[in-house]
Amino acid sequence: MDLNTGTPIPQPSSQVPPMPGQSPGIPGTSVSQTVSPPSTIPPQAPAVSLDDNLSTSVPEVSANPPTLPPLNETEKSDIVDTLADLQKMAETPDLLTTNEELADAPGDSLPEVITQPSEPTTSAPLLSGAVSPGIPTIDSSPAVTAVPSVSEVSGATTAVDNTAQTTPVSLDMPVVTSDALQPNATPVTPQPRANISMPGAYDTKTLLNLVVEKDASDLHLAVGYQPMIRIDGSLVTVGDTILDPKTAKELIYSILPDDKKEQLEVNREVDLAYQHEGAGRFRINAYWQRGYISAAFRLIPTRIRTIQELKLPDLFHKFSDMEQGLVLVTGPTGHGKSTTLAAVIQEINMKHPKHILTIEDPIEYVFPQQKALVSQRELGDDTHSWKGALRSALREDPDVVLVGEMRDLETISAAITVAETGHLVFATLHTNSAAQTIQRIVNMYPDVQQEEIRTELADVLEAVVAQRLIPIKGGGRRAALEIMLMTPAIRNLIRENKIYQIDNIIRTSVDIGMITLEKSLLGLYREGLIDQDDALRYALDATEMARLLEELV
């Protein structure tokens, strides 16, 4: 068959018999070798040679792309010499200094580099470090990679090629590593602002006395650090000795009863309260971290401060006179929520002959005997769960119930149920604003129950107080508050799921006692207790805070 025209070429029929399975009426085709049936020939199959002369003039079509011819011995020798010269130039950067010297260099000092035909060469590349300042440098690696691979040259070439690839070449530009990209590549250990000297060995009772003496709020014991106490919100180191695992364990275990030690070993953390020689109570959380025992001690003063001493608004006196409903005090950890509630509960204790029931983990403030009957239950010692304690509270004839913390859905549901049955319930929550508090409670419930819980909250909620303790000039801290009181407008917003509009109601209801956190910070600024930077730092709405400060100018 003619490969150009596709027409059969006549040949004597006696050379080859007709192909098996050929259709009648189609003349046979004779070729010089056996041809497969048409059904087995794939599309665009390789050409079949018709005779000796034709097979030499028309080569078979191959699926593999054409390859370069093998290198001869001379070419291999040139490559070896080239690589050796390039390596020598990289190690001695003074060989070439300018483009002019490179152009005038004799041929024996810079052998010609053999490159692939598909990559046109322009001019010889300049090695990094081989030129004077102001001349752009080019890494020598492109010239090396343009040479045929190691597998195409002899064993001697392989040795030179490996040297060229592994020997580092100095660069003019600094090498940027992944560590250099990190802003804090070098570890920096934060240092507390001050140190309180303590001669001699550490003793737990001495450290606790120091907390009371310095009017601190917390004591921290952790392996690898000095003991630290928190004064006005900042940590201060005590002494110069670093706690080792043995010392830390001895300090903590010296005040733990045996049952709490066992709980610590099994559960890896334990909460308890500790009475310290009449100086005050401490709420303790002992825990394991990185395989060592640590502990945090929170000072609970023996004397409960009044609402006036805490400089809280007179509105808090109305909370002690309520008969039923739910009052929430919220804010970050360590910002005085328990102290604020203790002041309100103590006022009820002194004014009304009622039964006050507290459920805490652990018991913090111990209320003295006054007009009211106070029953205080501690989780773990007096009850096994929040839910069980709140469920049984309805059978204990309480008038006022204090829930230490609404931690989960079960506790929230039980607290709302107690408030719905005609009791006055106080509780805490870790949220930053009134609107966020309501949204957090609603979101704890499944979607199918959220409309129902919004209705319940609108009926039983009476007030939400979000507070933060702000360090003031001269030492100490003052509470900045956001106060939301329930009005018909706010109850409707909760029922209609328009919680995001509550902030606007608070801003426009100053006349009935509501206040935003920004207005409270503005009051501290007017008193000269904080500066503008502090006000902006602690504000939830920095734009609103800036506007209020500008109005004072």
URWO-V949426 format. One record per backbone hydrogen bond with DSSP energy under -0.5 kcal/mol. CO is the residue of the C=O (numbers start at 0). NH is the residue of the N-H. Records with the same first field share a line. If there is no record, write none. Layout:
# URWO-V949426
CO = NH, NH
This chain:
# URWO-V949426
0 = 2
1 = 5
6 = 1
7 = 9
11 = 14
18 = 21
22 = 25
24 = 26
36 = 39
37 = 40
39 = 41
41 = 44
46 = 48
49 = 31
50 = 54
51 = 55
52 = 56
53 = 57
56 = 58
59 = 61
71 = 75
72 = 76
73 = 77
74 = 78
75 = 79
76 = 80
77 = 81
78 = 82
79 = 83
80 = 84
81 = 85
82 = 86
83 = 87
84 = 88
85 = 89
86 = 90
87 = 91
91 = 94
92 = 95
96 = 131
97 = 101
98 = 102
99 = 103
100 = 104
101 = 104
105 = 108, 109
112 = 114
115 = 118
117 = 119
125 = 137
126 = 129
131 = 134
133 = 135
138 = 141
139 = 143
140 = 144
141 = 145
143 = 146
148 = 151
149 = 152
153 = 157
154 = 158
155 = 159
156 = 160
157 = 161
158 = 162
159 = 163
160 = 164
161 = 165
162 = 166
165 = 167
173 = 175
174 = 176
176 = 180
177 = 181
178 = 181
181 = 184
184 = 186
187 = 189
193 = 236
194 = 196
195 = 238
202 = 206
203 = 207
204 = 208
205 = 209
206 = 210
207 = 211
208 = 212
209 = 213
210 = 215
211 = 214
216 = 298
217 = 229
218 = 296
219 = 227
220 = 294
221 = 224
224 = 242
226 = 237
227 = 219
228 = 230, 235
229 = 216, 217, 231
230 = 233
233 = 230
234 = 192
235 = 228
236 = 195
237 = 226
242 = 223
243 = 247
244 = 248
245 = 249
246 = 250
247 = 251
248 = 252
249 = 253
251 = 254
252 = 255
256 = 260
257 = 261
258 = 262
259 = 263
260 = 264
261 = 265
262 = 266, 268
263 = 267
267 = 287
269 = 285
271 = 283
273 = 275, 281
274 = 276
275 = 278, 279
279 = 275
280 = 299
281 = 273, 283
282 = 297
283 = 271
284 = 295
285 = 269
286 = 293
288 = 291
291 = 288
293 = 286
294 = 220
295 = 284, 297
296 = 218, 298
297 = 282
298 = 300
299 = 280
302 = 304
305 = 309
306 = 311
307 = 310
312 = 315
313 = 316, 317
314 = 317, 318
315 = 319
316 = 320
317 = 320, 321
318 = 321
324 = 424
325 = 461, 462
326 = 426
327 = 329, 464
328 = 428
329 = 466
331 = 334
335 = 339
336 = 340
337 = 341
338 = 342
339 = 343
340 = 344
341 = 345
342 = 346
343 = 347
344 = 348
345 = 349
346 = 350
347 = 351
348 = 370, 371
351 = 353
353 = 355, 372
354 = 356, 398, 399
355 = 374
356 = 401
357 = 376
358 = 403
359 = 378
361 = 360
364 = 366
367 = 369
371 = 369, 373
372 = 355, 374
373 = 375
374 = 357, 376
376 = 359
377 = 381, 382
382 = 379
384 = 388
385 = 389
386 = 390
387 = 391
388 = 392
389 = 393
390 = 393
391 = 394
392 = 395, 397
398 = 423
399 = 356
400 = 402, 425
401 = 358, 403
402 = 427
404 = 406
407 = 411
408 = 412
409 = 413
410 = 414
411 = 415
412 = 416
413 = 417
414 = 418
415 = 419
416 = 420
417 = 422
418 = 421
422 = 324, 424
423 = 400
424 = 326
425 = 402
426 = 328
427 = 405
428 = 330, 430
432 = 436
433 = 437
434 = 438
435 = 439
436 = 440
437 = 441
438 = 442
439 = 443
440 = 443
441 = 444
445 = 448, 449
446 = 449, 450
448 = 452
449 = 453
450 = 454
451 = 455
452 = 456
453 = 457
454 = 458
455 = 459
456 = 460
459 = 325
461 = 485
462 = 327
463 = 465, 483
464 = 329, 466
465 = 481
467 = 469, 479
469 = 477
471 = 474
475 = 471
477 = 469
479 = 467
481 = 465
482 = 514
483 = 463
486 = 490
487 = 491
488 = 492
489 = 493
490 = 494
491 = 495
492 = 497
493 = 496
497 = 500
498 = 501
500 = 504
501 = 505
502 = 506
503 = 507
505 = 508
508 = 511, 513
509 = 512
514 = 482
515 = 519
516 = 520
517 = 521
518 = 522
519 = 523
520 = 524
521 = 525
522 = 526
523 = 528, 529
524 = 527
528 = 472
530 = 534
531 = 535
532 = 536
533 = 537
534 = 538
539 = 541
540 = 544
541 = 545
542 = 546
543 = 547
544 = 548
545 = 549
546 = 550
547 = 551
548 = 551, 552
549 = 552
